[in-house]
């Protein structure tokens, strides 16, 4: 996957603290890594942030829902300025039938019910930022996948079943967004690359863990591109989208410099101060897709 944004990238000097108006931002599925990054940043800028979660904490800014039916949580949508839906079952799991159903249904159901809550709101939010994924794009070497000319994946020769499943999830996720009738709310679909942050449990933590254990070599032939985005740039991109009302539809959030897997892993090894990392061969990757945790690491890294 080689994704790049076609729209103008956010200015690194632009930050939401410069915005005078303080917003109410509602984040369904906001208790995960990405939601936590956004919550910290927006609260630091003085915004009100409500996190909607299946496992809410005891604070008044955390609200419970089941991710598939309208409930009291929908009251938070009414009168909000921005909704950022990140809800979905973790892909850091074994890909057996039950988990595949959870991964798919949690994304489609939560998107559908967020759209319904926005439709029913007396004062609907001006903006709905809906999570998607850059995994939707085809694996290719000839050009980057941008918003206007990117090729949707799944039809490549010898595409592994787990790749097709990930693309099926991404397309169903976006179709649920498109199906929502929200005439007073701008919709943006966030085709985000892997968000690299030092937080425990994130993809960067996982990859660095491989390097620490001497396993941070290339995956397969190492030629496949890895699209990524620094966590601070991700937050800036979300803030930029909130400010630019002319932007709607699909937006890639990714570094303009994707790297071949072998180069990416070498950079991690260099940063950690180790020269050697055992590679993962093609048969290891194929085994992992069936029996281990493919999407967090290997679906992003495998050819």
HELIX and SHEET records of a PDB file:
HELIX    1   1 UNK A   16  UNK A   18  5                                   3    
HELIX    2   2 UNK A   33  UNK A   44  1                                  12    
HELIX    3   3 UNK A   74  UNK A   77  1                                   4    
HELIX    4   4 UNK A   97  UNK A  120  1                                  24    
HELIX    5   5 UNK A  134  UNK A  136  5                                   3    
HELIX    6   6 UNK A  161  UNK A  179  1                                  19    
HELIX    7   7 UNK A  203  UNK A  212  1                                  10    
HELIX    8   8 UNK A  231  UNK A  243  1                                  13    
HELIX    9   9 UNK A  261  UNK A  272  1                                  12    
HELIX   10  10 UNK A  282  UNK A  291  1                                  10    
HELIX   11  11 UNK A  294  UNK A  298  3                                   5    
HELIX   12  12 UNK A  299  UNK A  301  1                                   3    
SHEET    1   A 7 UNK A  62  UNK A  64  0                                        
SHEET    2   A 7 UNK A  48  UNK A  53  1                                        
SHEET    3   A 7 UNK A  24  UNK A  28  1                                        
SHEET    4   A 7 UNK A  82  UNK A  85  1                                        
SHEET    5   A 7 UNK A 127  UNK A 131  1                                        
SHEET    6   A 7 UNK A 186  UNK A 192  1                                        
SHEET    7   A 7 UNK A 249  UNK A 253  1                                        
SHEET    1   B 2 UNK A 194  UNK A 196  0                                        
SHEET    2   B 2 UNK A 228  UNK A 230  1                                        
SHEET    1   C 2 UNK A 225  UNK A 226  0                                        
SHEET    2   C 2 UNK A 259  UNK A 260 -1                                        
END                                                                             
